[in-house]
Amino acid sequence: MSLTYPHRRYEEPVIPAFWYVTLANLTSGRLGRRAADSRAVGVLAENHAVVLMGLYLVVVVLVLQRFWDYWVSLV
């Protein structure tokens, strides 16, 4: 869903929405009781902010890697 303002457009943050909806589905058992009871899901739920920062870091690294040659040529 996007809201349009006269001077700018606001987009919903996709990465955190995807991460927290997936995590909620895993922990509640909607994706299977076995997944909800797994140790890995428990660790992900305890460290949810670290995983979210890791996802953002991956995006930043991919953008840097893609445009590195251009940015270096500006110097």
The first five atom37 places (N, CA, C, CB, O) and aatype in JSON, in Angstrom:
{
  "aatype": [12, 15, 10, 16, 18, 14, 8, 1, 1, 18, 6, 6, 14, 19, 9, 14, 0, 13, 17, 18, 19, 16, 10, 0, 2, 10, 16, 15, 7, 1, 10, 7, 1, 1, 0, 0, 3, 15, 1, 0, 19, 7, 19, 10, 0, 6, 2, 8, 0, 19, 19, 10, 12, 7, 10, 18, 10, 19, 19, 19, 19, 10, 19, 10, 5, 1, 13, 17, 3, 18, 17, 19, 15, 10, 19],
  "atom_mask": [
    [1, 1, 1, 1, 1],
    [1, 1, 1, 1, 1],
    [1, 1, 1, 1, 1],
    [1, 1, 1, 1, 1],
    [1, 1, 1, 1, 1],
    [1, 1, 1, 1, 1],
    [1, 1, 1, 1, 1],
    [1, 1, 1, 1, 1],
    [1, 1, 1, 1, 1],
    [1, 1, 1, 1, 1],
    [1, 1, 1, 1, 1],
    [1, 1, 1, 1, 1],
    [1, 1, 1, 1, 1],
    [1, 1, 1, 1, 1],
    [1, 1, 1, 1, 1],
    [1, 1, 1, 1, 1],
    [1, 1, 1, 1, 1],
    [1, 1, 1, 1, 1],
    [1, 1, 1, 1, 1],
    [1, 1, 1, 1, 1],
    [1, 1, 1, 1, 1],
    [1, 1, 1, 1, 1],
    [1, 1, 1, 1, 1],
    [1, 1, 1, 1, 1],
    [1, 1, 1, 1, 1],
    [1, 1, 1, 1, 1],
    [1, 1, 1, 1, 1],
    [1, 1, 1, 1, 1],
    [1, 1, 1, 0, 1],
    [1, 1, 1, 1, 1],
    [1, 1, 1, 1, 1],
    [1, 1, 1, 0, 1],
    [1, 1, 1, 1, 1],
    [1, 1, 1, 1, 1],
    [1, 1, 1, 1, 1],
    [1, 1, 1, 1, 1],
    [1, 1, 1, 1, 1],
    [1, 1, 1, 1, 1],
    [1, 1, 1, 1, 1],
    [1, 1, 1, 1, 1],
    [1, 1, 1, 1, 1],
    [1, 1, 1, 0, 1],
    [1, 1, 1, 1, 1],
    [1, 1, 1, 1, 1],
    [1, 1, 1, 1, 1],
    [1, 1, 1, 1, 1],
    [1, 1, 1, 1, 1],
    [1, 1, 1, 1, 1],
    [1, 1, 1, 1, 1],
    [1, 1, 1, 1, 1],
    [1, 1, 1, 1, 1],
    [1, 1, 1, 1, 1],
    [1, 1, 1, 1, 1],
    [1, 1, 1, 0, 1],
    [1, 1, 1, 1, 1],
    [1, 1, 1, 1, 1],
    [1, 1, 1, 1, 1],
    [1, 1, 1, 1, 1],
    [1, 1, 1, 1, 1],
    [1, 1, 1, 1, 1],
    [1, 1, 1, 1, 1],
    [1, 1, 1, 1, 1],
    [1, 1, 1, 1, 1],
    [1, 1, 1, 1, 1],
    [1, 1, 1, 1, 1],
    [1, 1, 1, 1, 1],
    [1, 1, 1, 1, 1],
    [1, 1, 1, 1, 1],
    [1, 1, 1, 1, 1],
    [1, 1, 1, 1, 1],
    [1, 1, 1, 1, 1],
    [1, 1, 1, 1, 1],
    [1, 1, 1, 1, 1],
    [1, 1, 1, 1, 1],
    [1, 1, 1, 1, 1]
  ],
  "atom_positions": [
    [[0.85, -1.17, 0.0], [0.0, 0.0, 0.0], [0.89, 1.23, 0.0], [-0.96, 0.0, 1.21], [1.85, 1.31, 0.77]],
    [[0.58, 2.17, -0.84], [1.36, 3.4, -0.85], [0.41, 4.58, -0.67], [2.17, 3.53, -2.17], [-0.71, 4.61, -1.19]],
    [[0.89, 5.54, 0.07], [0.14, 6.76, 0.31], [0.77, 7.86, -0.52], [0.12, 7.14, 1.82], [1.99, 8.01, -0.53]],
    [[-0.04, 8.6, -1.21], [0.47, 9.67, -2.05], [0.19, 11.02, -1.38], [-0.17, 9.62, -3.46], [-0.95, 11.36, -1.08]],
    [[1.25, 11.76, -1.16], [1.14, 13.1, -0.61], [1.41, 14.09, -1.74], [2.13, 13.32, 0.59], [1.99, 13.71, -2.75]],
    [[1.01, 15.33, -1.58], [1.22, 16.29, -2.67], [2.69, 16.44, -3.07], [0.68, 17.63, -2.27], [2.97, 16.67, -4.25]],
    [[3.61, 16.32, -2.15], [5.0, 16.58, -2.47], [5.89, 15.35, -2.46], [5.53, 17.58, -1.52], [7.04, 15.44, -2.89]],
    [[5.41, 14.21, -1.99], [6.24, 13.01, -1.98], [5.37, 11.77, -1.91], [7.22, 13.04, -0.8], [4.17, 11.83, -1.65]],
    [[6.01, 10.65, -2.16], [5.3, 9.37, -2.13], [5.95, 8.49, -1.08], [5.31, 8.68, -3.53], [7.18, 8.38, -1.03]],
    [[5.15, 7.87, -0.24], [5.64, 7.02, 0.84], [5.35, 5.57, 0.52], [5.01, 7.42, 2.2], [4.21, 5.21, 0.25]],
    [[6.37, 4.75, 0.55], [6.21, 3.31, 0.33], [6.39, 2.58, 1.65], [7.23, 2.8, -0.73], [7.21, 2.97, 2.48]],
    [[5.62, 1.53, 1.84], [5.77, 0.7, 3.02], [7.14, 0.04, 3.01], [4.66, -0.36, 3.1], [7.61, -0.37, 1.95]],
    [[7.78, -0.09, 4.15], [9.07, -0.78, 4.21], [8.89, -2.28, 3.98], [9.77, -0.52, 5.56], [8.32, -2.97, 4.82]],
    [[9.37, -2.76, 2.86], [9.11, -4.14, 2.45], [9.94, -5.15, 3.24], [9.4, -4.3, 0.97], [9.42, -6.19, 3.65]],
    [[11.2, -4.85, 3.46], [12.08, -5.83, 4.12], [11.61, -6.13, 5.54], [13.52, -5.31, 4.14], [11.46, -7.3, 5.88]],
    [[11.36, -5.12, 6.4], [10.9, -5.47, 7.74], [9.51, -6.11, 7.75], [10.88, -4.23, 8.6], [9.24, -6.99, 8.57]],
    [[8.65, -5.68, 6.85], [7.32, -6.3, 6.81], [7.42, -7.77, 6.44], [6.41, -5.56, 5.8], [6.78, -8.61, 7.07]],
    [[8.22, -8.09, 5.44], [8.42, -9.48, 5.05], [9.03, -10.29, 6.2], [9.31, -9.57, 3.81], [8.57, -11.39, 6.5]],
    [[10.06, -9.74, 6.84], [10.75, -10.46, 7.89], [9.84, -10.74, 9.08], [11.98, -9.68, 8.35], [9.78, -11.87, 9.57]],
    [[9.12, -9.73, 9.56], [8.31, -9.92, 10.76], [7.05, -10.75, 10.49], [7.92, -8.58, 11.34], [6.59, -11.47, 11.38]],
    [[6.48, -10.67, 9.3], [5.34, -11.54, 8.97], [5.8, -12.99, 8.87], [4.67, -11.1, 7.65], [5.13, -13.89, 9.36]],
    [[6.94, -13.22, 8.24], [7.48, -14.58, 8.15], [7.81, -15.12, 9.53], [8.72, -14.61, 7.27], [7.5, -16.28, 9.83]],
    [[8.43, -14.31, 10.37], [8.77, -14.74, 11.72], [7.52, -15.03, 12.55], [9.63, -13.68, 12.41], [7.49, -16.0, 13.32]],
    [[6.49, -14.21, 12.41], [5.24, -14.46, 13.13], [4.59, -15.76, 12.66], [4.27, -13.29, 12.94], [4.06, -16.51, 13.47]],
    [[4.63, -16.02, 11.36], [4.07, -17.27, 10.85], [4.85, -18.48, 11.34], [4.05, -17.25, 9.32], [4.26, -19.52, 11.64]],
    [[6.16, -18.35, 11.42], [6.98, -19.46, 11.9], [6.74, -19.75, 13.38], [8.46, -19.17, 11.67], [6.55, -20.9, 13.76]],
    [[6.73, -18.71, 14.2], [6.59, -18.92, 15.63], [5.19, -19.33, 16.05], [6.99, -17.67, 16.36], [5.02, -19.99, 17.07]],
    [[4.18, -18.94, 15.28], [2.8, -19.28, 15.66], [2.4, -20.68, 15.22], [1.85, -18.28, 15.07], [1.39, -21.21, 15.69]],
    [[3.15, -21.27, 14.34], [2.82, -22.61, 13.88], [2.01, -22.64, 12.6], [0.0, 0.0, 0.0], [1.57, -23.72, 12.19]],
    [[1.79, -21.5, 11.97], [1.04, -21.48, 10.72], [1.77, -22.18, 9.59], [0.74, -20.07, 10.32], [1.16, -22.61, 8.61]],
    [[3.09, -22.3, 9.72], [3.88, -23.0, 8.71], [4.28, -24.39, 9.2], [5.13, -22.19, 8.35], [5.21, -25.0, 8.67]],
    [[3.59, -24.87, 10.19], [3.84, -26.21, 10.71], [4.3, -26.17, 12.17], [0.0, 0.0, 0.0], [5.08, -25.31, 12.56]],
    [[3.82, -27.1, 12.94], [4.19, -27.18, 14.35], [5.66, -27.51, 14.49], [3.33, -28.23, 15.07], [6.32, -27.05, 15.42]],
    [[6.18, -28.31, 13.57], [7.58, -28.69, 13.63], [8.49, -27.46, 13.48], [7.9, -29.71, 12.54], [9.5, -27.35, 14.17]],
    [[8.12, -26.56, 12.59], [8.9, -25.33, 12.42], [8.79, -24.44, 13.65], [8.42, -24.56, 11.17], [9.78, -23.84, 14.07]],
    [[7.61, -24.37, 14.23], [7.41, -23.52, 15.41], [8.21, -24.01, 16.61], [5.93, -23.45, 15.76], [8.66, -23.22, 17.43]],
    [[8.38, -25.32, 16.71], [9.1, -25.9, 17.84], [10.6, -26.02, 17.62], [8.53, -27.25, 18.16], [11.32, -26.44, 18.52]],
    [[11.07, -25.66, 16.44], [12.49, -25.86, 16.14], [13.36, -24.85, 16.89], [12.74, -25.74, 14.63], [12.93, -23.73, 17.19]],
    [[14.55, -25.27, 17.16], [15.5, -24.43, 17.88], [15.92, -23.23, 17.02], [16.72, -25.24, 18.3], [16.13, -22.14, 17.54]],
    [[16.06, -23.45, 15.72], [16.48, -22.38, 14.81], [15.48, -21.22, 14.82], [16.65, -22.92, 13.39], [15.88, -20.06, 14.81]],
    [[14.2, -21.53, 14.82], [13.18, -20.47, 14.84], [13.24, -19.72, 16.16], [11.76, -21.06, 14.63], [13.05, -18.5, 16.19]],
    [[13.5, -20.43, 17.25], [13.65, -19.77, 18.54], [14.82, -18.8, 18.56], [0.0, 0.0, 0.0], [14.72, -17.7, 19.1]],
    [[15.94, -19.22, 17.97], [17.12, -18.34, 17.9], [16.82, -17.13, 17.02], [18.34, -19.11, 17.35], [17.2, -16.01, 17.36]],
    [[16.15, -17.34, 15.89], [15.78, -16.22, 15.01], [14.84, -15.25, 15.71], [15.13, -16.74, 13.73], [14.98, -14.03, 15.56]],
    [[13.9, -15.77, 16.49], [12.95, -14.91, 17.2], [13.65, -14.09, 18.28], [11.83, -15.76, 17.82], [13.3, -12.93, 18.51]],
    [[14.63, -14.69, 18.94], [15.36, -13.97, 19.99], [16.26, -12.89, 19.39], [16.2, -14.94, 20.82], [16.48, -11.85, 20.02]],
    [[16.77, -13.12, 18.2], [17.72, -12.19, 17.57], [17.11, -11.54, 16.33], [19.0, -12.93, 17.18], [17.8, -11.34, 15.33]],
    [[15.84, -11.2, 16.4], [15.13, -10.69, 15.22], [15.73, -9.4, 14.7], [13.68, -10.47, 15.55], [15.78, -9.2, 13.48]],
    [[16.17, -8.51, 15.56], [16.73, -7.23, 15.1], [18.09, -7.43, 14.41], [16.88, -6.26, 16.29], [18.4, -6.73, 13.45]],
    [[18.87, -8.37, 14.9], [20.17, -8.65, 14.29], [19.98, -9.18, 12.87], [20.98, -9.67, 15.14], [20.69, -8.79, 11.95]],
    [[19.01, -10.06, 12.7], [18.73, -10.61, 11.38], [18.23, -9.5, 10.44], [17.68, -11.75, 11.47], [18.63, -9.46, 9.27]],
    [[17.39, -8.62, 10.93], [16.89, -7.51, 10.12], [18.04, -6.6, 9.68], [15.84, -6.71, 10.9], [18.08, -6.18, 8.52]],
    [[18.95, -6.29, 10.58], [20.11, -5.47, 10.21], [20.99, -6.21, 9.21], [20.93, -5.1, 11.47], [21.57, -5.58, 8.32]],
    [[21.09, -7.51, 9.34], [21.85, -8.31, 8.37], [21.24, -8.24, 6.99], [0.0, 0.0, 0.0], [21.96, -8.16, 5.99]],
    [[19.91, -8.27, 6.91], [19.23, -8.16, 5.62], [19.5, -6.81, 4.97], [17.72, -8.38, 5.79], [19.78, -6.73, 3.78]],
    [[19.43, -5.75, 5.76], [19.74, -4.42, 5.23], [21.2, -4.33, 4.81], [19.42, -3.34, 6.27], [21.5, -3.71, 3.8]],
    [[22.09, -4.93, 5.57], [23.51, -4.91, 5.23], [23.76, -5.61, 3.89], [24.33, -5.57, 6.33], [24.57, -5.16, 3.1]],
    [[23.06, -6.71, 3.65], [23.19, -7.42, 2.38], [22.76, -6.52, 1.22], [22.35, -8.72, 2.38], [23.42, -6.49, 0.19]],
    [[21.67, -5.8, 1.39], [21.2, -4.89, 0.34], [22.22, -3.79, 0.08], [19.84, -4.27, 0.72], [22.51, -3.47, -1.08]],
    [[22.77, -3.21, 1.14], [23.76, -2.14, 0.98], [25.01, -2.66, 0.28], [24.13, -1.54, 2.35], [25.55, -2.0, -0.61]],
    [[25.47, -3.84, 0.66], [26.66, -4.42, 0.04], [26.4, -4.71, -1.44], [27.07, -5.7, 0.78], [27.28, -4.47, -2.27]],
    [[25.23, -5.21, -1.77], [24.92, -5.48, -3.17], [24.87, -4.2, -4.0], [23.58, -6.21, -3.28], [25.34, -4.18, -5.14]],
    [[24.33, -3.13, -3.44], [24.3, -1.85, -4.17], [25.71, -1.31, -4.33], [23.41, -0.81, -3.42], [26.08, -0.84, -5.41]],
    [[26.52, -1.38, -3.27], [27.91, -0.93, -3.37], [28.68, -1.72, -4.43], [28.61, -1.05, -2.02], [29.42, -1.15, -5.23]],
    [[28.49, -3.02, -4.42], [29.2, -3.88, -5.37], [28.77, -3.58, -6.8], [28.94, -5.35, -5.04], [29.61, -3.56, -7.71]],
    [[27.5, -3.35, -7.01], [26.99, -3.11, -8.36], [27.49, -1.79, -8.93], [25.47, -3.12, -8.35], [27.83, -1.73, -10.11]],
    [[27.55, -0.74, -8.13], [27.89, 0.58, -8.63], [29.3, 1.03, -8.26], [26.9, 1.58, -8.11], [29.63, 2.2, -8.42]],
    [[30.12, 0.14, -7.76], [31.47, 0.51, -7.32], [32.31, 1.12, -8.45], [32.18, -0.71, -6.76], [32.97, 2.14, -8.25]],
    [[32.28, 0.52, -9.61], [33.08, 1.04, -10.73], [32.67, 2.47, -11.09], [32.92, 0.13, -11.96], [33.53, 3.3, -11.41]],
    [[31.41, 2.76, -11.03], [30.94, 4.13, -11.33], [31.41, 5.11, -10.28], [29.41, 4.16, -11.43], [31.92, 6.18, -10.62]],
    [[31.25, 4.76, -8.99], [31.63, 5.68, -7.92], [33.13, 5.92, -7.89], [31.16, 5.14, -6.56], [33.58, 7.03, -7.6]],
    [[33.92, 4.91, -8.2], [35.37, 5.08, -8.24], [35.76, 5.99, -9.39], [36.08, 3.7, -8.38], [36.73, 6.74, -9.28]],
    [[35.03, 5.94, -10.49], [35.38, 6.78, -11.66], [35.08, 8.26, -11.41], [34.6, 6.3, -12.9], [35.57, 9.11, -12.15]],
    [[34.3, 8.58, -10.4], [33.98, 9.98, -10.11], [35.12, 10.72, -9.42], [32.74, 10.06, -9.25], [35.15, 11.95, -9.41]],
    [[36.04, 9.98, -8.85], [37.14, 10.61, -8.1], [38.21, 11.11, -9.01], [37.74, 9.65, -7.12], [39.21, 11.67, -8.54]]
  ]
}
